[in-house]
Amino acid sequence: MRMLIMGPPGAGKGTQAKVIAEGFGIPEISTGAIFRYNVANQTELGKIVSAIMEKGELVPDSVTVDLIKDRLGQPDTDNGFLLDGFPRTLAQVDSLDEILASLDVELDCVLSLIVDGETLVARMLKRAEIEGRADDNEETIRRRFEVYNAETEPLLTLYRDRGLLVEVDGLGTVEEVNARIVAAIKK
């Protein structure tokens, strides 16, 4: 199974991606987790993306695409993968299409978690308290929604037109949302 998980910031993509990937026996590939790891460990990549992430902006495509191309070329993705956080722009969709074509594979589905905006702001502020994430303050959260609406949301239309989009209500417990996702994928 080769899939993407999408949704606005705080929709539960990371939480669900871990559960879904484990259930399907495929690697979860989270660009956000990779970037945060590099920032925390002050790697060269971490130094590049730190200031960008703190402002709630997207990391440049050239950096992100190279990271994804390398990761999808690793042997553990031969039987599938779940991408979380990529693609986020129409240009990144084109890059992903090229990467997948070079690997001679196609996406099976694109999951989209649907959650209302104010619920998401509250959820992310709580996460910031618990995890101490510098990129989760209210100003940055609202900026991330603006970026999502402008640059990422159009991808949903594109994937819907390709017949790949599977929309799932993202409200409820992890188990409830996961059950809806699994049922939707099986359809």
PyMOL commands that set and color helices and strands:
alter all, ss='L'
color gray80, all
select helices_A, chain A and resi 13-24+31-40+44-54+61-72+75-77+90-103+117-131+138-161+174-186
alter helices_A, ss='H'
color red, helices_A
select strands_A, chain A and resi 2-6+28-30+81-84+109-114+165-169
alter strands_A, ss='S'
color yellow, strands_A
deselect
rebuild
show_as cartoon
